[in-house]
Amino acid sequence: MAALTRDFEAIVEANALVAVDDEHDPEGSSTAFERAHVASLLAQAREHLAELDLAVERLASGAYGRCEVCGEPIPAARLEVRPAATTCVGCAGRTP
């Protein structure tokens, strides 16, 4: 997250030094895309961190590893791949 934040800030800072008109500057659209892409990656990283924080809370309360839908244990293999998983595979396929 720190690296993505630095990348995003560098893009914004570089754009601030130049009067960029995204609509008419041939490089503007790629700069805008790059900024949006890094912003999206940063948002995903923040969301994943929040999910992991909730998983730590479930661990502390003893609810970690239990499906929130059916109450059955979430297989260890699933938790290894998705440590923040809140549902078993079967229930994950049924929930919207």
C-alpha positions, 0 to 999 in steps of 0.5 A: 500500500505504501508503494502504491501510495507513493506511485499515486502521489508521484503521478499526481505531482508530475501532472501538477507540474504540467498543464495537462489537457487530457482531452487534447494532449496525446499523453494526457489519456495515458496519464489519466489511465495510469492515475486511475489504475493506481488509484484502483489498485490502492482502493483494492489494497485498502479493501483487502486490508480491511477484510484482513482486519475483520478476519483478525477480529473473528479470530479473536472472538473464536468465529474465524474459520466458520461459514457466516451462512451455514455455520460449518467450518471453512476448509483450511485449504480455502482459508490458506488461499483466502484468509479473509473468507467468511463463507465456505465454497458452497455458500460462496456460490449461492450468495450474491 
